[in-house]
Amino acid sequence: MESEVGKILRKRKMTIAVAESCTGGLISSRITDLSGSSDYFLMGIVAYSNKIKENILGVSPRLLQKYGAVSKQVALKMAKGARLLANTDIGIGVTGIAGPRGGTKIKPVGLVYIAIVTNKKRIVKEFRFKGSRKEVKFKASQAALDMIIRCAHS
């Protein structure tokens, strides 16, 4: 999937910045595994703590308190923050609970929000992945790459 992301971003002359939490840099790693990815990949931030989400990506403490770090609202703000920081065509934000600990009835392990922001679009999707921590992270990275491909195609 990462090669497809690279092909379409290069063809469309688009750039991307990634802000990820629960995936721990996996999306950025997969995209940059390809030689020449510096043509379109400008920045990746692993914003694991709320302080980084606030201080670097511009997520307001009020937003974190009201909705929690794992929310559509925070994923969207992370995507916007990454896009603004790197001045890219696409910003993506990913937040979730990879497990095995940290889940609740309301926000179970495997809950992931992925947001994509461009100058014309704001897309946020909720996912509920099953599996081990490693599997949840991989499935979230797959979903994010798929969203990038779909967004860049349209």
Secondary structure, 3 states (H helix, E strand, C coil): CHHHHHHHHHHHCCCEEEEECCCCCHHHHHHHCCCCHHHCEEEEEECCCHHHHHHCCCCCHHHHHHHCCCCHHHHHHHHHHHHHHHCCCEEEEEEECCCCCCCCCCCCCCEEEEEEECCCCEEEEEEECCCCHHHHHHHHHHHHHHHHHHHHHC
